Amino acid sequence: MDRFLHPETRLLVCDGRKALFLRNKGPVGDPAFEVEQEMHEKGASHTADLGADEPGRLGTAFGPRSSIEGTDWHSAEEDAFVRRAVEAFTVLCDANNVREVVLVAPPRALATIRKVASKSLHDRVVCEIDKDLTKHPVHEIAKIVSG
């Protein structure tokens, strides 16, 4: 399926650690993206730096104590980054009167984007692509996104 992107369409290409805000400068059918903004997570690499390193315990009056599943601090940090990226992207779209938006993210990040995006951003979405393209050069992203 070919995706025909109009000039001035904006793309949010995002995962849990990097976000690219792209703008289509090319004509319909021949996209040419430029990077308007880039965000990077400067998060901690060790779980102990993010939060508690041991799960809590749950005791009952009638049986042994069991552990409570620990928080996945890396996932929580990635979700927080995606939220910040969506907020910044929404501000950019609002400021530039953007009418069409494409969301490109791996499935888990895309789910977070859907959950936290405002109604005004949802109304502008013309396409969602569930791939992680943050490590690809911009010209390759254009080829992949256009079909």
N, C-alpha and C positions, 0 to 999 in steps of 0.2 A: 504494500500500500504506500503510495507516495503521499508525503505530507507537504502541502504548499504553504509555506510561511510567508506572511506579508512583511513588507519592510516595516521596521520599528517594532516588530514582535520581540518580546523579551523572553529570555530563558533563564530559569533557575536550575543550575546543574549542581547538585549537592549530595554529599554523603555526611557522615558523622564528624568529619574532621576538616573538610574543605568545601567551600561554596564559590561558584562562579556566577556572576550576573552578566549575561551576554545579551547583546543587541544585534538584531539582524539588519545589516546595512545593504544587503543585496536585494535584487528584485524577486518577485514571486517565482518560485521554481528554481532559483539559483542563490541559496542563502550564503551570506558572507557575514560571519559573526565577529564582533569585537568585544573585548572584555571591558565592561563598565566598572566593575568592582570585583574584588576577590577577598574572601575571608578565609582565615586559617585558624584552627583550634590549636592553642598553645598549652593544651592540657597536660596533666601529669601522666607519666608512663607507668607508674607503679600504683597498684590498687591501694596500698597503704597510704599513699599521698592523697587519695581521693576520699577515703572514709575508713570506717572500722574494718579491721582485717579478720575478725572472727564473727560468725553468725551468733545471734542471740540464743537464749535457751528458754524453753517453755516447760514449766513444771506443773504437775497436777497432783492432787491429793491422793489419787488412787494408783498412780503408776510412775514409771521412770521418767526422767526428764528427756525431752527430745529437742533437737536443734531446730531452729527456725531457719528457713532458706535465707541465705545471705543476699544482700542487695548487690546487683551487678552494677558496680560503680562506673565502669567504662560505658555501659549502655546508657546509664543515666546522664553521663557527661555528654555523650553523643547526641542524645535527645535534646538536651539543653542547647547545644550548639545549633542543631537544626532549627529549634525555635527562634534563636537569635537571628539566624540567617533569613528565615521567613519574615520576621519582623522588619529587618533591614530591606529586604527585597520589596515588601509591600510599600514601604515608605518611598522607595525609588519609583515604583510603578505609579503611585498616587501623585508624586511630584511631577512626573513626566506625562501624565494623562494616558498611560499605556492602555490599549484596548485588548490586546491578545497576549497571552502568556503560555509558555510551554514549561512543564515541570519534568525534570530528568533526575531520577534518583533511584538507588537500589530499593527493593520492596519495603524494607523496614523503615528507611528514611522517608519514603513516599507516604507511608501510613502516618508517620508523625506530621509530615507537611499537611496532609489532608485534615488531620485532627486540629492543628493549631492555626491554620490559615483563616483569615477573615472572610466574611461573605463577599466583600468586594474583590478579593483575590480569587476566590472560587469562581465568581461570575466571569472572570477574564480568561480562565483556563480553557484552551482550545485543544490541548493534547497533553497526555501524561505518558512518559516512557520509563519503564522500570528497569533501568540499567545504571551501573556505576560508571560514569564517564569522566569523573573528576581528574583522572590521571592521563586522559587523552589530550593531545594538542587540539587547539580550537578548530583548525581546519578539518581534523578527523571527526570532531563532534558534529560539524556542519554536514559531513557526508552521512554519518550515522543517523542523525535526526531527520534529514530530508528524505530518507527512504532507503 
